Amino acid sequence: MLQEQYPNRLSFFRKLRHLSQKQIASLVGLKDRTMISKYEHGQVLPSFPVESKLEMVFDADGRDMFPKEYKQWQGEVEQVKETKLKQKFSKDV
């Protein structure tokens, strides 16, 4: 399965639309396909502007393109929220 080979779904979305890495790079304003390959293989995450453009190209949101990262970040945010809530509650008591 494609998802098992790659740490995110960028390659899946790109292939679904029959686009090359070079074409995606051009669409999001990158000079060549190198960074697209690095994004697909999970070596680096795209900057916010590039990620936003990828959302437009693929008509998908970050949650769909980077499901593992999204789950991790969601857990981190929830953990901080719970900690802050507990701290606030203990101060109020």
VOPAGU-2260 file (C-alpha; in pm, 1 decimal, decimal comma):
REM VOPAGU-2260
SITE   aa  ch    i         X         Y         Z
SITE  MET   A    0       0,0       0,0       0,0
SITE  LEU   A    1     125,3     347,0     -86,1
SITE  GLN   A    2      65,0     486,4     263,7
SITE  GLU   A    3     305,6     228,4     408,5
SITE  GLN   A    4     589,0     344,5     179,5
SITE  TYR   A    5     559,2     714,3     252,5
SITE  PRO   A    6     519,6     903,7     580,5
SITE  ASN   A    7     248,3    1129,0     435,5
SITE  ARG   A    8      -5,0    1130,3     151,5
SITE  LEU   A    9     158,9    1383,1     -83,0
SITE  SER   A   10     275,3    1118,6    -327,6
SITE  PHE   A   11     -72,7     962,2    -323,8
SITE  PHE   A   12    -242,0    1294,6    -405,7
SITE  ARG   A   13      15,6    1376,7    -672,8
SITE  LYS   A   14     -22,7    1040,6    -846,3
SITE  LEU   A   15    -401,2    1056,6    -813,4
SITE  ARG   A   16    -390,1    1375,2   -1023,7
SITE  HIS   A   17    -132,9    1231,9   -1266,8
SITE  LEU   A   18     120,1    1505,3   -1191,7
SITE  SER   A   19     498,0    1482,5   -1171,0
SITE  GLN   A   20     707,0    1618,6    -888,2
SITE  LYS   A   21     839,7    1877,9   -1132,6
SITE  GLN   A   22     484,8    1990,9   -1217,3
SITE  ILE   A   23     392,7    2019,3    -848,4
SITE  ALA   A   24     710,0    2216,0    -780,1
SITE  SER   A   25     619,6    2459,4   -1056,2
SITE  LEU   A   26     262,0    2496,3    -930,3
SITE  VAL   A   27     373,5    2585,2    -577,2
SITE  GLY   A   28     658,1    2812,8    -686,8
SITE  LEU   A   29     962,4    2594,1    -626,4
SITE  LYS   A   30    1260,9    2589,8    -863,5
SITE  ASP   A   31    1278,9    2212,6    -904,3
SITE  ARG   A   32    1137,5    1884,3    -776,3
SITE  THR   A   33    1398,3    1829,8    -502,8
SITE  MET   A   34    1190,4    1973,0    -220,2
SITE  ILE   A   35     876,2    1790,7    -337,3
SITE  SER   A   36    1068,8    1464,4    -309,5
SITE  LYS   A   37    1190,9    1560,6      38,3
SITE  TYR   A   38     834,3    1645,9     144,4
SITE  GLU   A   39     700,2    1317,0       8,4
SITE  HIS   A   40     966,6    1114,1     189,2
SITE  GLY   A   41     915,8    1297,6     516,1
SITE  GLN   A   42    1266,5    1442,8     524,0
SITE  VAL   A   43    1131,2    1795,2     575,0
SITE  LEU   A   44     791,6    1957,2     617,1
SITE  PRO   A   45     685,6    2229,8     375,0
SITE  SER   A   46     668,8    2588,7     490,1
SITE  PHE   A   47     324,9    2730,2     560,2
SITE  PRO   A   48     302,3    2909,6     221,5
SITE  VAL   A   49     405,0    2595,0      31,8
SITE  GLU   A   50     171,7    2375,1     237,6
SITE  SER   A   51    -112,6    2619,3     167,1
SITE  LYS   A   52     -41,2    2601,7    -205,9
SITE  LEU   A   53     -31,6    2220,9    -189,0
SITE  GLU   A   54    -377,4    2233,5     -30,5
SITE  MET   A   55    -498,3    2434,3    -330,4
SITE  VAL   A   56    -330,2    2208,1    -587,2
SITE  PHE   A   57    -464,0    1888,7    -431,3
SITE  ASP   A   58    -792,7    2031,5    -303,7
SITE  ALA   A   59    -709,0    1874,1      32,8
SITE  ASP   A   60    -626,0    2011,0     374,3
SITE  GLY   A   61    -316,7    1954,6     584,5
SITE  ARG   A   62    -499,6    1695,8     792,2
SITE  ASP   A   63    -547,4    1484,4     477,8
SITE  MET   A   64    -196,3    1535,2     341,2
SITE  PHE   A   65     -11,3    1484,8     669,7
SITE  PRO   A   66    -232,6    1254,8     879,7
SITE  LYS   A   67      42,7    1123,6    1108,5
SITE  GLU   A   68     177,5    1469,3    1182,7
SITE  TYR   A   69    -172,0    1605,5    1235,1
SITE  LYS   A   70    -250,1    1331,5    1487,2
SITE  GLN   A   71      76,0    1398,4    1670,1
SITE  TRP   A   72      22,0    1774,9    1677,6
SITE  GLN   A   73    -337,5    1731,5    1787,6
SITE  GLY   A   74    -221,6    1515,5    2077,6
SITE  GLU   A   75      42,3    1770,1    2174,8
SITE  VAL   A   76    -210,0    2055,1    2170,9
SITE  GLU   A   77    -463,5    1856,6    2372,9
SITE  GLN   A   78    -197,7    1768,3    2628,7
SITE  VAL   A   79     -97,4    2133,3    2670,9
SITE  LYS   A   80    -461,8    2239,4    2693,0
SITE  GLU   A   81    -528,2    1983,9    2966,4
SITE  THR   A   82    -217,2    2088,0    3157,4
SITE  LYS   A   83    -306,9    2456,6    3136,4
SITE  LEU   A   84    -665,2    2383,9    3237,8
SITE  LYS   A   85    -550,5    2184,4    3540,2
SITE  GLN   A   86    -307,8    2461,7    3638,0
SITE  LYS   A   87    -578,9    2724,0    3609,3
SITE  PHE   A   88    -825,0    2509,7    3805,9
SITE  SER   A   89    -575,0    2443,5    4085,1
SITE  LYS   A   90    -501,8    2817,7    4113,4
SITE  ASP   A   91    -875,1    2898,3    4132,6
SITE  VAL   A   92    -938,6    2647,6    4412,1
